[in-house]
Amino acid sequence: MVHTDHLPEAADHLTGEAALSFRSQAFLAYWKDIRGSSPVPAADDVRPSDFVSLLPYVRYMRWRGPDAVVFTVWGTALADWMNADLTGRNVFELLPEAERAFETERLKNLHRMPCGFVQQRRVTDISGMTRLFEFLTLPVAPGDDGEPRMIGPGSFVDSVPGERVELADDPKTVIHSFRYLDLGYGVPA
């Protein structure tokens, strides 16, 4: 079992050409370890005690019908950074309406291939600074309830130079970059 608290700092070999933050690299190593020879890990294989140092940064989501992906875990560091606990919230409610159909397909593709994805979004933190926030999202098999799951960390990776905005009540973010990660089964075209 890979314990993410003790991963070496250089883990570029895990993602090929994709440059990921250290937290994303560490979580990807954990995910690959627990899936073993299966395409994706079983829901019962995800044990927070195996990634204690990453847990404050982890989002765990599950499909709840065709139009809802709900956060079942929203890490405490994420809640602190964004000044909001999104546990129980529908992912799609937090996105601009124009992005919802694309994001629905992206999340469905995680289980179809299976594959992962990394995206960066411009997010305004509680200080009013706009920064890049990296989300790694990986598939997890459905649990006993039959609902497919997704998991991965989120963390600020850099500020957007010179960009500053006033805080607003609207929690929506703006996509900066997106790419699928080949987990051994290809990626959508």
Secondary structure as a PSIPRED ss2 file (coil, helix, strand):
# PSIPRED VFORMAT (PSIPRED V4.0)

   1 M C   1.000  0.000  0.000
   2 V C   1.000  0.000  0.000
   3 H C   1.000  0.000  0.000
   4 T H   0.000  1.000  0.000
   5 D H   0.000  1.000  0.000
   6 H H   0.000  1.000  0.000
   7 L C   1.000  0.000  0.000
   8 P C   1.000  0.000  0.000
   9 E C   1.000  0.000  0.000
  10 A C   1.000  0.000  0.000
  11 A C   1.000  0.000  0.000
  12 D H   0.000  1.000  0.000
  13 H H   0.000  1.000  0.000
  14 L H   0.000  1.000  0.000
  15 T C   1.000  0.000  0.000
  16 G C   1.000  0.000  0.000
  17 E C   1.000  0.000  0.000
  18 A C   1.000  0.000  0.000
  19 A C   1.000  0.000  0.000
  20 L C   1.000  0.000  0.000
  21 S C   1.000  0.000  0.000
  22 F H   0.000  1.000  0.000
  23 R H   0.000  1.000  0.000
  24 S H   0.000  1.000  0.000
  25 Q H   0.000  1.000  0.000
  26 A H   0.000  1.000  0.000
  27 F H   0.000  1.000  0.000
  28 L H   0.000  1.000  0.000
  29 A H   0.000  1.000  0.000
  30 Y H   0.000  1.000  0.000
  31 W H   0.000  1.000  0.000
  32 K H   0.000  1.000  0.000
  33 D H   0.000  1.000  0.000
  34 I H   0.000  1.000  0.000
  35 R H   0.000  1.000  0.000
  36 G C   1.000  0.000  0.000
  37 S C   1.000  0.000  0.000
  38 S C   1.000  0.000  0.000
  39 P C   1.000  0.000  0.000
  40 V C   1.000  0.000  0.000
  41 P C   1.000  0.000  0.000
  42 A C   1.000  0.000  0.000
  43 A H   0.000  1.000  0.000
  44 D H   0.000  1.000  0.000
  45 D H   0.000  1.000  0.000
  46 V C   1.000  0.000  0.000
  47 R C   1.000  0.000  0.000
  48 P H   0.000  1.000  0.000
  49 S H   0.000  1.000  0.000
  50 D H   0.000  1.000  0.000
  51 F H   0.000  1.000  0.000
  52 V C   1.000  0.000  0.000
  53 S C   1.000  0.000  0.000
  54 L C   1.000  0.000  0.000
  55 L H   0.000  1.000  0.000
  56 P H   0.000  1.000  0.000
  57 Y H   0.000  1.000  0.000
  58 V E   0.000  0.000  1.000
  59 R E   0.000  0.000  1.000
  60 Y E   0.000  0.000  1.000
  61 M E   0.000  0.000  1.000
  62 R E   0.000  0.000  1.000
  63 W E   0.000  0.000  1.000
  64 R C   1.000  0.000  0.000
  65 G C   1.000  0.000  0.000
  66 P C   1.000  0.000  0.000
  67 D C   1.000  0.000  0.000
  68 A C   1.000  0.000  0.000
  69 V E   0.000  0.000  1.000
  70 V E   0.000  0.000  1.000
  71 F E   0.000  0.000  1.000
  72 T E   0.000  0.000  1.000
  73 V E   0.000  0.000  1.000
  74 W E   0.000  0.000  1.000
  75 G C   1.000  0.000  0.000
  76 T H   0.000  1.000  0.000
  77 A H   0.000  1.000  0.000
  78 L H   0.000  1.000  0.000
  79 A H   0.000  1.000  0.000
  80 D H   0.000  1.000  0.000
  81 W H   0.000  1.000  0.000
  82 M H   0.000  1.000  0.000
  83 N C   1.000  0.000  0.000
  84 A C   1.000  0.000  0.000
  85 D C   1.000  0.000  0.000
  86 L C   1.000  0.000  0.000
  87 T C   1.000  0.000  0.000
  88 G C   1.000  0.000  0.000
  89 R C   1.000  0.000  0.000
  90 N E   0.000  0.000  1.000
  91 V H   0.000  1.000  0.000
  92 F H   0.000  1.000  0.000
  93 E H   0.000  1.000  0.000
  94 L H   0.000  1.000  0.000
  95 L C   1.000  0.000  0.000
  96 P C   1.000  0.000  0.000
  97 E H   0.000  1.000  0.000
  98 A H   0.000  1.000  0.000
  99 E H   0.000  1.000  0.000
 100 R H   0.000  1.000  0.000
 101 A H   0.000  1.000  0.000
 102 F H   0.000  1.000  0.000
 103 E H   0.000  1.000  0.000
 104 T H   0.000  1.000  0.000
 105 E H   0.000  1.000  0.000
 106 R H   0.000  1.000  0.000
 107 L H   0.000  1.000  0.000
 108 K H   0.000  1.000  0.000
 109 N H   0.000  1.000  0.000
 110 L H   0.000  1.000  0.000
 111 H H   0.000  1.000  0.000
 112 R H   0.000  1.000  0.000
 113 M C   1.000  0.000  0.000
 114 P C   1.000  0.000  0.000
 115 C C   1.000  0.000  0.000
 116 G E   0.000  0.000  1.000
 117 F E   0.000  0.000  1.000
 118 V E   0.000  0.000  1.000
 119 Q E   0.000  0.000  1.000
 120 Q E   0.000  0.000  1.000
 121 R E   0.000  0.000  1.000
 122 R E   0.000  0.000  1.000
 123 V E   0.000  0.000  1.000
 124 T E   0.000  0.000  1.000
 125 D C   1.000  0.000  0.000
 126 I C   1.000  0.000  0.000
 127 S C   1.000  0.000  0.000
 128 G C   1.000  0.000  0.000
 129 M E   0.000  0.000  1.000
 130 T E   0.000  0.000  1.000
 131 R E   0.000  0.000  1.000
 132 L E   0.000  0.000  1.000
 133 F E   0.000  0.000  1.000
 134 E E   0.000  0.000  1.000
 135 F E   0.000  0.000  1.000
 136 L E   0.000  0.000  1.000
 137 T E   0.000  0.000  1.000
 138 L E   0.000  0.000  1.000
 139 P E   0.000  0.000  1.000
 140 V E   0.000  0.000  1.000
 141 A C   1.000  0.000  0.000
 142 P C   1.000  0.000  0.000
 143 G C   1.000  0.000  0.000
 144 D C   1.000  0.000  0.000
 145 D C   1.000  0.000  0.000
 146 G C   1.000  0.000  0.000
 147 E C   1.000  0.000  0.000
 148 P C   1.000  0.000  0.000
 149 R E   0.000  0.000  1.000
 150 M E   0.000  0.000  1.000
 151 I E   0.000  0.000  1.000
 152 G E   0.000  0.000  1.000
 153 P E   0.000  0.000  1.000
 154 G E   0.000  0.000  1.000
 155 S E   0.000  0.000  1.000
 156 F E   0.000  0.000  1.000
 157 V E   0.000  0.000  1.000
 158 D E   0.000  0.000  1.000
 159 S E   0.000  0.000  1.000
 160 V E   0.000  0.000  1.000
 161 P E   0.000  0.000  1.000
 162 G E   0.000  0.000  1.000
 163 E E   0.000  0.000  1.000
 164 R E   0.000  0.000  1.000
 165 V C   1.000  0.000  0.000
 166 E C   1.000  0.000  0.000
 167 L C   1.000  0.000  0.000
 168 A C   1.000  0.000  0.000
 169 D C   1.000  0.000  0.000
 170 D C   1.000  0.000  0.000
 171 P C   1.000  0.000  0.000
 172 K C   1.000  0.000  0.000
 173 T C   1.000  0.000  0.000
 174 V E   0.000  0.000  1.000
 175 I E   0.000  0.000  1.000
 176 H E   0.000  0.000  1.000
 177 S E   0.000  0.000  1.000
 178 F E   0.000  0.000  1.000
 179 R E   0.000  0.000  1.000
 180 Y E   0.000  0.000  1.000
 181 L E   0.000  0.000  1.000
 182 D C   1.000  0.000  0.000
 183 L C   1.000  0.000  0.000
 184 G C   1.000  0.000  0.000
 185 Y C   1.000  0.000  0.000
 186 G C   1.000  0.000  0.000
 187 V C   1.000  0.000  0.000
 188 P C   1.000  0.000  0.000
 189 A C   1.000  0.000  0.000
